Amino acid sequence: MDELVFYHWLAIAWMALAVVTFVALFFITAPYGRFTRKGWGPRIESRWGWIIMESPSIIAMVVLFAIGPQRTNPVAIVLVLLWAVHYVHRTYIFPFRLHSSRQSMTVSVILMAVVFNLGNGYLNGRYLFDLGPALQTSWFGDPRFIIGILLFIGGYALNQHADRVLIGLRKPGETGYKIPRGGAYRFISCPNYLGEMIEWAGWALMAWNLGAVAFLVWTVANLAPRAFRTHRWYGQEFADYPKERKALIPFIV
Ligand SMILES: NC(=O)c1ccc[n+]([C@@H]2O[C@H](COP(=O)([O-])OP(=O)(O)OC[C@H]3O[C@@H](n4cnc5c(N)ncnc54)[C@H](OP(=O)(O)O)[C@@H]3O)[C@@H](O)[C@H]2O)c1
């Protein structure tokens, strides 16, 4: 089968799987972080877990960029750099900033993330850097690129701010949970997840291909159910949890 045909069918199947996962996650909460529980198999040290599960994203993208014909294309260079900014931080810096209450992570979650990140890396890098048409430098002036990069930077900033607030809630050695306050937490319980979704919506606009849309669909499928579950958890855990705060979208839901 022609690789482009394979690519399109894979992207469609990938999105269909995301829709199934979205529905499933309302019934089965993904067992990591505060919702981790027994019965999901062996565990390994959390920091290694983060590094192992996120590395395929950065490695796949950089390798596909380096071996593809677009490696001197300015648009491809900007896109791979933006991807790297996010994933170098997420893979090699973020895990060392956390004051997690848990020292370990389930291997089954890590393996699922590795499979996802390999597929996602292929779907994003392969089209952008080889199978798809070369994006010309005029693309930098296209509204899809301009709006996309603004959303990407805005989403990244929101995600960073929200994660920083959470990390700052615990002093070294503390393990309990507290109510996050200030900034975007005045409006919603999970601005980190909203920031992540905005970031990849921006990426989908900038990259303008099916693989990038599939990544956005997966991000929403993973994080929206988790935001609603986390919001409910805060309400159950803290009697004084701010009543006006929504889960994910200010003033709406
Ligand atoms: N693109 C995607 O599909 C995707 C999927 C998953 C995650 N992510 C991103 O990865 C990052 C981490 O996600 P996550 O789900 O692991 O985040 P999280 O559950 O909010 O946890 C982040 C860190 O903050 C701590 N924390 C959270 N709430 C706290 C509270 N109320 N009081 C004290 N400490 C608290 C957690 O401690 P504990 O470990 O002790 O709970 C953990 O160390 C986010 O930026 C998210 O957007 C992206």
PDBQT file of the ligand as one rigid body, heavy atoms in Angstrom, charges set to zero:
ROOT
HETATM    1  N1  LIG A 301      -1.168  15.794  26.039  1.00  0.00    +0.000 N 
HETATM    2  C1  LIG A 301      -1.724  14.898  26.845  1.00  0.00    +0.000 C 
HETATM    3  O1  LIG A 301      -2.538  14.081  26.414  1.00  0.00    +0.000 OA
HETATM    4  C2  LIG A 301      -1.367  14.877  28.318  1.00  0.00    +0.000 A 
HETATM    5  C3  LIG A 301      -1.773  13.780  29.109  1.00  0.00    +0.000 A 
HETATM    6  C4  LIG A 301      -1.450  13.786  30.464  1.00  0.00    +0.000 A 
HETATM    7  C5  LIG A 301      -0.767  14.860  31.014  1.00  0.00    +0.000 A 
HETATM    8  N2  LIG A 301      -0.374  15.893  30.225  1.00  0.00    +0.000 N 
HETATM    9  C6  LIG A 301       0.304  17.056  30.832  1.00  0.00    +0.000 C 
HETATM   10  O2  LIG A 301       1.245  16.627  31.793  1.00  0.00    +0.000 OA
HETATM   11  C7  LIG A 301       1.256  17.518  32.920  1.00  0.00    +0.000 C 
HETATM   12  C8  LIG A 301       1.006  16.739  34.204  1.00  0.00    +0.000 C 
HETATM   13  O3  LIG A 301      -0.259  16.131  34.122  1.00  0.00    +0.000 OA
HETATM   14  P1  LIG A 301      -0.863  15.312  35.367  1.00  0.00    +0.000 P 
HETATM   15  O4  LIG A 301      -2.184  14.772  34.939  1.00  0.00    +0.000 OA
HETATM   16  O5  LIG A 301       0.166  14.384  35.922  1.00  0.00    +0.000 OA
HETATM   17  O6  LIG A 301      -1.085  16.533  36.395  1.00  0.00    +0.000 OA
HETATM   18  P2  LIG A 301      -1.574  16.581  37.921  1.00  0.00    +0.000 P 
HETATM   19  O7  LIG A 301      -2.301  15.325  38.285  1.00  0.00    +0.000 OA
HETATM   20  O8  LIG A 301      -2.291  17.858  38.076  1.00  0.00    +0.000 OA
HETATM   21  O9  LIG A 301      -0.194  16.581  38.761  1.00  0.00    +0.000 OA
HETATM   22  C9  LIG A 301       0.868  17.432  38.523  1.00  0.00    +0.000 C 
HETATM   23  C10 LIG A 301       1.736  17.503  39.787  1.00  0.00    +0.000 C 
HETATM   24  O10 LIG A 301       1.137  18.393  40.726  1.00  0.00    +0.000 OA
HETATM   25  C11 LIG A 301       0.812  17.698  41.931  1.00  0.00    +0.000 C 
HETATM   26  N3  LIG A 301      -0.518  18.181  42.338  1.00  0.00    +0.000 N 
HETATM   27  C12 LIG A 301      -1.634  18.179  41.559  1.00  0.00    +0.000 A 
HETATM   28  N4  LIG A 301      -2.674  18.726  42.232  1.00  0.00    +0.000 NA
HETATM   29  C13 LIG A 301      -2.196  19.064  43.459  1.00  0.00    +0.000 A 
HETATM   30  C14 LIG A 301      -2.794  19.640  44.621  1.00  0.00    +0.000 A 
HETATM   31  N5  LIG A 301      -4.084  20.013  44.609  1.00  0.00    +0.000 N 
HETATM   32  N6  LIG A 301      -2.036  19.832  45.727  1.00  0.00    +0.000 NA
HETATM   33  C15 LIG A 301      -0.718  19.475  45.708  1.00  0.00    +0.000 A 
HETATM   34  N7  LIG A 301      -0.087  18.921  44.638  1.00  0.00    +0.000 NA
HETATM   35  C16 LIG A 301      -0.820  18.709  43.527  1.00  0.00    +0.000 A 
HETATM   36  C17 LIG A 301       0.825  16.232  41.588  1.00  0.00    +0.000 C 
HETATM   37  O11 LIG A 301       1.108  15.443  42.731  1.00  0.00    +0.000 OA
HETATM   38  P3  LIG A 301       0.747  13.852  42.829  1.00  0.00    +0.000 P 
HETATM   39  O12 LIG A 301       1.639  13.166  41.811  1.00  0.00    +0.000 OA
HETATM   40  O13 LIG A 301       1.064  13.525  44.229  1.00  0.00    +0.000 OA
HETATM   41  O14 LIG A 301      -0.711  13.677  42.457  1.00  0.00    +0.000 OA
HETATM   42  C18 LIG A 301       1.910  16.177  40.528  1.00  0.00    +0.000 C 
HETATM   43  O15 LIG A 301       3.171  16.140  41.139  1.00  0.00    +0.000 OA
HETATM   44  C19 LIG A 301       0.192  18.588  32.639  1.00  0.00    +0.000 C 
HETATM   45  O16 LIG A 301       0.788  19.745  32.133  1.00  0.00    +0.000 OA
HETATM   46  C20 LIG A 301      -0.692  17.941  31.579  1.00  0.00    +0.000 C 
HETATM   47  O17 LIG A 301      -1.280  18.923  30.734  1.00  0.00    +0.000 OA
HETATM   48  C21 LIG A 301      -0.660  15.919  28.902  1.00  0.00    +0.000 A 
ENDROOT
TORSDOF 0
